[in-house]
Amino acid sequence: MLKIDSESSHQNATEDEVCGLSVDSGICLVKHYEATRCSEQPDLVVQEFLEILSQA
């Protein structure tokens, strides 16, 4: 799961809630990225995530 973090995301869901959802869904990898980086370098963020995912 590629998760885009923003200032408001921390107010909407705690890390425990996100991890609980991930475990319940069978997701074993969660990678957090800052929203600014995602909007400025979306291709690089996705490429980095896919490289990490391929090694998992």
A tleap script that builds the chain and sets N, CA, C and O, in Angstrom:
source leaprc.protein.ff14SB
mol = sequence {
  NMET LEU LYS ILE ASP SER GLU SER SER HIE
  GLN ASN ALA THR GLU ASP GLU VAL CYS GLY
  LEU SER VAL ASP SER GLY ILE CYS LEU VAL
  LYS HIE TYR GLU ALA THR ARG CYS SER GLU
  GLN PRO ASP LEU VAL VAL GLN GLU PHE LEU
  GLU ILE LEU SER GLN CALA
}
set mol.1.N position { 0.855 -1.163 0.000 }
set mol.1.CA position { 0.000 0.000 0.000 }
set mol.1.C position { 0.904 1.229 0.000 }
set mol.1.O position { 1.792 1.358 0.843 }
set mol.2.N position { 0.676 2.095 -0.919 }
set mol.2.CA position { 1.363 3.372 -0.987 }
set mol.2.C position { 0.451 4.381 -0.303 }
set mol.2.O position { -0.656 4.641 -0.775 }
set mol.3.N position { 0.914 4.952 0.813 }
set mol.3.CA position { 0.086 5.873 1.589 }
set mol.3.C position { 0.664 7.271 1.498 }
set mol.3.O position { 1.835 7.493 1.806 }
set mol.4.N position { -0.161 8.209 1.075 }
set mol.4.CA position { 0.258 9.603 0.963 }
set mol.4.C position { -0.120 10.320 2.250 }
set mol.4.O position { -1.293 10.398 2.615 }
set mol.5.N position { 0.904 10.846 2.936 }
set mol.5.CA position { 0.686 11.527 4.203 }
set mol.5.C position { 0.558 13.031 3.992 }
set mol.5.O position { 1.280 13.631 3.196 }
set mol.6.N position { -0.366 13.611 4.714 }
set mol.6.CA position { -0.509 15.062 4.747 }
set mol.6.C position { -0.751 15.447 6.195 }
set mol.6.O position { -0.919 14.582 7.055 }
set mol.7.N position { -0.769 16.728 6.460 }
set mol.7.CA position { -1.027 17.170 7.831 }
set mol.7.C position { -2.385 16.682 8.318 }
set mol.7.O position { -2.514 16.288 9.477 }
set mol.8.N position { -3.381 16.700 7.474 }
set mol.8.CA position { -4.728 16.285 7.889 }
set mol.8.C position { -4.856 14.777 8.027 }
set mol.8.O position { -5.731 14.307 8.754 }
set mol.9.N position { -4.011 14.002 7.353 }
set mol.9.CA position { -4.131 12.544 7.446 }
set mol.9.C position { -3.843 12.050 8.847 }
set mol.9.O position { -4.385 11.027 9.266 }
set mol.10.N position { -3.003 12.756 9.576 }
set mol.10.CA position { -2.702 12.347 10.943 }
set mol.10.C position { -3.884 12.592 11.867 }
set mol.10.O position { -4.015 11.925 12.893 }
set mol.11.N position { -4.733 13.528 11.521 }
set mol.11.CA position { -5.907 13.813 12.327 }
set mol.11.C position { -7.035 12.842 12.019 }
set mol.11.O position { -7.874 12.590 12.885 }
set mol.12.N position { -7.080 12.295 10.821 }
set mol.12.CA position { -8.199 11.451 10.411 }
set mol.12.C position { -8.066 10.005 10.870 }
set mol.12.O position { -9.071 9.361 11.172 }
set mol.13.N position { -6.870 9.496 10.926 }
set mol.13.CA position { -6.679 8.094 11.301 }
set mol.13.C position { -5.357 7.946 12.026 }
set mol.13.O position { -4.334 8.483 11.599 }
set mol.14.N position { -5.388 7.218 13.119 }
set mol.14.CA position { -4.154 6.954 13.837 }
set mol.14.C position { -3.385 5.853 13.115 }
set mol.14.O position { -3.944 5.129 12.291 }
set mol.15.N position { -2.122 5.736 13.427 }
set mol.15.CA position { -1.292 4.696 12.809 }
set mol.15.C position { -1.845 3.307 13.126 }
set mol.15.O position { -1.812 2.423 12.270 }
set mol.16.N position { -2.351 3.102 14.345 }
set mol.16.CA position { -2.936 1.819 14.712 }
set mol.16.C position { -4.145 1.482 13.855 }
set mol.16.O position { -4.326 0.326 13.474 }
set mol.17.N position { -4.983 2.480 13.544 }
set mol.17.CA position { -6.144 2.240 12.691 }
set mol.17.C position { -5.716 1.851 11.291 }
set mol.17.O position { -6.294 0.941 10.695 }
set mol.18.N position { -4.704 2.534 10.756 }
set mol.18.CA position { -4.207 2.225 9.418 }
set mol.18.C position { -3.605 0.833 9.395 }
set mol.18.O position { -3.869 0.064 8.471 }
set mol.19.N position { -2.802 0.493 10.395 }
set mol.19.CA position { -2.183 -0.833 10.447 }
set mol.19.C position { -3.232 -1.920 10.621 }
set mol.19.O position { -3.130 -2.988 10.018 }
set mol.20.N position { -4.245 -1.649 11.447 }
set mol.20.CA position { -5.317 -2.630 11.628 }
set mol.20.C position { -6.055 -2.891 10.336 }
set mol.20.O position { -6.362 -4.041 10.021 }
set mol.21.N position { -6.344 -1.849 9.583 }
set mol.21.CA position { -7.004 -1.991 8.289 }
set mol.21.C position { -6.117 -2.788 7.348 }
set mol.21.O position { -6.606 -3.643 6.610 }
set mol.22.N position { -4.834 -2.519 7.365 }
set mol.22.CA position { -3.897 -3.215 6.484 }
set mol.22.C position { -3.850 -4.698 6.797 }
set mol.22.O position { -3.905 -5.529 5.891 }
set mol.23.N position { -3.747 -5.033 8.074 }
set mol.23.CA position { -3.684 -6.435 8.478 }
set mol.23.C position { -4.984 -7.145 8.128 }
set mol.23.O position { -4.958 -8.257 7.600 }
set mol.24.N position { -6.108 -6.522 8.412 }
set mol.24.CA position { -7.409 -7.123 8.104 }
set mol.24.C position { -7.585 -7.359 6.609 }
set mol.24.O position { -8.272 -8.296 6.202 }
set mol.25.N position { -6.966 -6.511 5.793 }
set mol.25.CA position { -7.080 -6.637 4.345 }
set mol.25.C position { -6.029 -7.554 3.741 }
set mol.25.O position { -6.054 -7.821 2.539 }
set mol.26.N position { -5.106 -8.040 4.563 }
set mol.26.CA position { -4.050 -8.904 4.065 }
set mol.26.C position { -2.883 -8.142 3.445 }
set mol.26.O position { -2.058 -8.731 2.747 }
set mol.27.N position { -2.809 -6.855 3.692 }
set mol.27.CA position { -1.721 -6.040 3.144 }
set mol.27.C position { -0.541 -6.138 4.099 }
set mol.27.O position { -0.678 -5.881 5.295 }
set mol.28.N position { 0.614 -6.510 3.568 }
set mol.28.CA position { 1.770 -6.716 4.435 }
set mol.28.C position { 2.841 -5.636 4.286 }
set mol.28.O position { 3.850 -5.683 4.990 }
set mol.29.N position { 2.652 -4.679 3.405 }
set mol.29.CA position { 3.637 -3.621 3.204 }
set mol.29.C position { 2.920 -2.286 3.071 }
set mol.29.O position { 2.057 -2.109 2.212 }
set mol.30.N position { 3.294 -1.352 3.938 }
set mol.30.CA position { 2.749 0.009 3.868 }
set mol.30.C position { 3.935 0.946 3.803 }
set mol.30.O position { 4.787 0.930 4.692 }
set mol.31.N position { 4.001 1.753 2.777 }
set mol.31.CA position { 5.085 2.726 2.609 }
set mol.31.C position { 4.474 4.108 2.587 }
set mol.31.O position { 3.577 4.389 1.792 }
set mol.32.N position { 4.961 4.974 3.465 }
set mol.32.CA position { 4.445 6.338 3.590 }
set mol.32.C position { 5.278 7.304 2.757 }
set mol.32.O position { 6.506 7.218 2.722 }
set mol.33.N position { 4.590 8.223 2.086 }
set mol.33.CA position { 5.243 9.269 1.299 }
set mol.33.C position { 4.580 10.599 1.612 }
set mol.33.O position { 3.365 10.664 1.803 }
set mol.34.N position { 5.373 11.655 1.663 }
set mol.34.CA position { 4.843 12.997 1.879 }
set mol.34.C position { 4.054 13.450 0.651 }
set mol.34.O position { 4.439 13.166 -0.482 }
set mol.35.N position { 2.964 14.146 0.882 }
set mol.35.CA position { 2.105 14.616 -0.204 }
set mol.35.C position { 2.858 15.522 -1.168 }
set mol.35.O position { 2.657 15.443 -2.379 }
set mol.36.N position { 3.717 16.375 -0.645 }
set mol.36.CA position { 4.479 17.280 -1.507 }
set mol.36.C position { 5.351 16.501 -2.478 }
set mol.36.O position { 5.398 16.809 -3.669 }
set mol.37.N position { 6.040 15.492 -1.963 }
set mol.37.CA position { 6.895 14.680 -2.835 }
set mol.37.C position { 6.062 13.953 -3.887 }
set mol.37.O position { 6.480 13.844 -5.040 }
set mol.38.N position { 4.900 13.459 -3.503 }
set mol.38.CA position { 4.046 12.746 -4.450 }
set mol.38.C position { 3.557 13.658 -5.572 }
set mol.38.O position { 3.455 13.230 -6.722 }
set mol.39.N position { 3.258 14.904 -5.244 }
set mol.39.CA position { 2.774 15.812 -6.290 }
set mol.39.C position { 3.904 16.346 -7.157 }
set mol.39.O position { 3.700 16.635 -8.336 }
set mol.40.N position { 5.102 16.480 -6.577 }
set mol.40.CA position { 6.231 17.000 -7.346 }
set mol.40.C position { 6.959 15.931 -8.151 }
set mol.40.O position { 7.505 16.220 -9.215 }
set mol.41.N position { 6.971 14.693 -7.646 }
set mol.41.CA position { 7.718 13.608 -8.298 }
set mol.41.C position { 6.901 12.311 -8.319 }
set mol.41.O position { 7.359 11.291 -7.803 }
set mol.42.N position { 5.728 12.334 -8.894 }
set mol.42.CA position { 4.872 11.143 -8.828 }
set mol.42.C position { 5.497 9.906 -9.474 }
set mol.42.O position { 5.368 8.805 -8.939 }
set mol.43.N position { 6.158 10.067 -10.592 }
set mol.43.CA position { 6.761 8.906 -11.259 }
set mol.43.C position { 7.853 8.273 -10.410 }
set mol.43.O position { 7.960 7.049 -10.338 }
set mol.44.N position { 8.665 9.109 -9.767 }
set mol.44.CA position { 9.736 8.589 -8.919 }
set mol.44.C position { 9.185 7.885 -7.682 }
set mol.44.O position { 9.722 6.863 -7.256 }
set mol.45.N position { 8.122 8.428 -7.109 }
set mol.45.CA position { 7.506 7.805 -5.938 }
set mol.45.C position { 6.969 6.427 -6.298 }
set mol.45.O position { 7.205 5.457 -5.579 }
set mol.46.N position { 6.257 6.343 -7.394 }
set mol.46.CA position { 5.688 5.057 -7.812 }
set mol.46.C position { 6.797 4.068 -8.156 }
set mol.46.O position { 6.711 2.897 -7.787 }
set mol.47.N position { 7.823 4.513 -8.849 }
set mol.47.CA position { 8.942 3.633 -9.203 }
set mol.47.C position { 9.633 3.108 -7.947 }
set mol.47.O position { 9.942 1.919 -7.863 }
set mol.48.N position { 9.878 3.985 -6.970 }
set mol.48.CA position { 10.505 3.563 -5.724 }
set mol.48.C position { 9.633 2.538 -5.003 }
set mol.48.O position { 10.132 1.529 -4.504 }
set mol.49.N position { 8.332 2.801 -4.952 }
set mol.49.CA position { 7.418 1.873 -4.292 }
set mol.49.C position { 7.405 0.518 -4.988 }
set mol.49.O position { 7.424 -0.517 -4.322 }
set mol.50.N position { 7.372 0.511 -6.309 }
set mol.50.CA position { 7.353 -0.752 -7.044 }
set mol.50.C position { 8.649 -1.533 -6.852 }
set mol.50.O position { 8.626 -2.762 -6.801 }
set mol.51.N position { 9.776 -0.834 -6.746 }
set mol.51.CA position { 11.045 -1.520 -6.476 }
set mol.51.C position { 11.026 -2.170 -5.092 }
set mol.51.O position { 11.467 -3.308 -4.933 }
set mol.52.N position { 10.517 -1.447 -4.094 }
set mol.52.CA position { 10.409 -2.015 -2.743 }
set mol.52.C position { 9.457 -3.202 -2.760 }
set mol.52.O position { 9.747 -4.238 -2.161 }
set mol.53.N position { 8.332 -3.061 -3.434 }
set mol.53.CA position { 7.336 -4.123 -3.502 }
set mol.53.C position { 7.891 -5.377 -4.169 }
set mol.53.O position { 7.592 -6.493 -3.746 }
set mol.54.N position { 8.696 -5.195 -5.205 }
set mol.54.CA position { 9.254 -6.351 -5.914 }
set mol.54.C position { 10.253 -7.129 -5.059 }
set mol.54.O position { 10.510 -8.306 -5.316 }
set mol.55.N position { 10.810 -6.479 -4.052 }
set mol.55.CA position { 11.786 -7.132 -3.167 }
set mol.55.C position { 11.122 -7.773 -1.950 }
set mol.55.O position { 11.760 -8.535 -1.223 }
set mol.56.N position { 9.862 -7.472 -1.732 }
set mol.56.CA position { 9.158 -7.973 -0.539 }
set mol.56.C position { 8.786 -9.431 -0.698 }
set mol.56.O position { 8.190 -10.018 0.206 }
savepdb mol mol.pdb
quit
